[in-house]
Amino acid sequence: MNSGIISLIISFSALLVAVYSVLYTHHFNKRNLNIDEVYIDHDEKYPLLSFSINNMSPAPIRVCSLTFFNDASEIVKPLDYSPEATPLEIHEYSNPLHQTTVIDPHDHLEVSYFFEDSIKVTAVTVVCKERIYRLHKDRTFELNPVDVD
């Protein structure tokens, strides 16, 4: 009888440790993205919107695509524009996301796009291969850019 109680206590303790281990692993391996350093540069023919996508988690994240939206939740397409190079001027060039890109743990990815009217761009949706927000593989961020000029 005494050994039955001891084995029950040991098995219950093992169950608690296993549950704690699963919750701990889930909590600390949760992926999390953040967007900051949102800037608009008006030096070129079209405004250049640039920002940084930060991986705040201890696991790598594969970013597949970015979709931009206006206030009415309509898709805003970036321009395929590249300024002409001149020897006397320094130009800013876009740095778009062309393919699925891995962001290592606690690292960032800087992207930039030309838009016809950057004031219309108010949000960006980041689509990833992994779940990054609750059970979703995408997350929408509000963009509040700061003028570089």
ROSE-525118 format. One line per field, with one value per residue (C-alpha): residue number from 1; x, y, z. Coordinates in steps of 0.1 Angstrom, whole numbers, always signed. Layout:
N
resi	NUM / ... .
X	X / ... .
Y	Y / ... .
Z	Z / ... .
//
This chain:
149
resi	1 / 2 / 3 / 4 / 5 / 6 / 7 / 8 / 9 / 10 / 11 / 12 / 13 / 14 / 15 / 16 / 17 / 18 / 19 / 20 / 21 / 22 / 23 / 24 / 25 / 26 / 27 / 28 / 29 / 30 / 31 / 32 / 33 / 34 / 35 / 36 / 37 / 38 / 39 / 40 / 41 / 42 / 43 / 44 / 45 / 46 / 47 / 48 / 49 / 50 / 51 / 52 / 53 / 54 / 55 / 56 / 57 / 58 / 59 / 60 / 61 / 62 / 63 / 64 / 65 / 66 / 67 / 68 / 69 / 70 / 71 / 72 / 73 / 74 / 75 / 76 / 77 / 78 / 79 / 80 / 81 / 82 / 83 / 84 / 85 / 86 / 87 / 88 / 89 / 90 / 91 / 92 / 93 / 94 / 95 / 96 / 97 / 98 / 99 / 100 / 101 / 102 / 103 / 104 / 105 / 106 / 107 / 108 / 109 / 110 / 111 / 112 / 113 / 114 / 115 / 116 / 117 / 118 / 119 / 120 / 121 / 122 / 123 / 124 / 125 / 126 / 127 / 128 / 129 / 130 / 131 / 132 / 133 / 134 / 135 / 136 / 137 / 138 / 139 / 140 / 141 / 142 / 143 / 144 / 145 / 146 / 147 / 148 / 149 .
X	+0 / +28 / +46 / +13 / +10 / +47 / +44 / +12 / +30 / +59 / +37 / +17 / +49 / +61 / +28 / +31 / +67 / +57 / +28 / +51 / +77 / +52 / +38 / +73 / +85 / +54 / +57 / +94 / +93 / +64 / +73 / +68 / +73 / +75 / +78 / +97 / +119 / +92 / +105 / +95 / +121 / +108 / +142 / +133 / +106 / +84 / +84 / +104 / +88 / +113 / +109 / +125 / +108 / +122 / +121 / +116 / +116 / +142 / +133 / +138 / +109 / +104 / +88 / +69 / +52 / +42 / +9 / +2 / -32 / -48 / -74 / -102 / -84 / -78 / -45 / -19 / +7 / +43 / +59 / +86 / +107 / +144 / +160 / +185 / +220 / +239 / +275 / +267 / +238 / +233 / +201 / +180 / +169 / +141 / +149 / +118 / +111 / +115 / +113 / +108 / +135 / +146 / +149 / +172 / +163 / +165 / +175 / +158 / +151 / +151 / +128 / +119 / +94 / +85 / +48 / +30 / +15 / +30 / +4 / -22 / -2 / -14 / -8 / +12 / +4 / +33 / +27 / +50 / +54 / +51 / +23 / +33 / +2 / -21 / -30 / -24 / +5 / +0 / -1 / -11 / +8 / -1 / +25 / +31 / +61 / +84 / +96 / +134 / +136 .
Y	+0 / +24 / +17 / +23 / +58 / +66 / +54 / +74 / +105 / +99 / +94 / +125 / +145 / +132 / +142 / +177 / +180 / +168 / +193 / +221 / +211 / +212 / +246 / +260 / +248 / +261 / +295 / +300 / +287 / +309 / +330 / +367 / +395 / +432 / +461 / +493 / +519 / +529 / +558 / +577 / +592 / +618 / +625 / +604 / +608 / +585 / +582 / +553 / +535 / +515 / +495 / +467 / +433 / +420 / +384 / +387 / +349 / +322 / +304 / +313 / +326 / +323 / +354 / +346 / +378 / +413 / +429 / +466 / +482 / +516 / +530 / +513 / +479 / +478 / +464 / +490 / +477 / +490 / +504 / +486 / +517 / +522 / +557 / +564 / +564 / +597 / +603 / +634 / +622 / +595 / +576 / +554 / +521 / +498 / +466 / +445 / +410 / +388 / +354 / +335 / +349 / +334 / +358 / +343 / +344 / +379 / +393 / +417 / +421 / +456 / +461 / +492 / +499 / +528 / +538 / +563 / +579 / +567 / +584 / +559 / +530 / +525 / +488 / +458 / +421 / +398 / +362 / +335 / +297 / +293 / +304 / +338 / +352 / +329 / +302 / +324 / +324 / +361 / +393 / +429 / +458 / +495 / +517 / +551 / +563 / +592 / +615 / +613 / +648 .
Z	+0 / +9 / -24 / -44 / -29 / -36 / -73 / -76 / -63 / -87 / -117 / -109 / -105 / -139 / -155 / -141 / -153 / -188 / -190 / -179 / -204 / -233 / -222 / -217 / -252 / -269 / -252 / -260 / -295 / -305 / -335 / -334 / -360 / -356 / -381 / -373 / -388 / -413 / -434 / -466 / -488 / -513 / -530 / -561 / -588 / -566 / -528 / -514 / -485 / -464 / -432 / -412 / -405 / -371 / -360 / -322 / -317 / -310 / -342 / -379 / -399 / -437 / -451 / -484 / -494 / -485 / -495 / -490 / -483 / -481 / -457 / -475 / -473 / -510 / -523 / -533 / -558 / -555 / -586 / -606 / -608 / -607 / -609 / -637 / -624 / -628 / -618 / -597 / -577 / -551 / -557 / -535 / -549 / -539 / -521 / -525 / -514 / -545 / -530 / -498 / -474 / -441 / -411 / -385 / -348 / -334 / -368 / -392 / -429 / -445 / -475 / -496 / -523 / -546 / -546 / -568 / -536 / -504 / -482 / -495 / -481 / -445 / -438 / -448 / -445 / -440 / -451 / -437 / -440 / -402 / -379 / -366 / -350 / -331 / -357 / -387 / -411 / -418 / -398 / -408 / -394 / -395 / -412 / -397 / -418 / -408 / -436 / -442 / -457 .
//
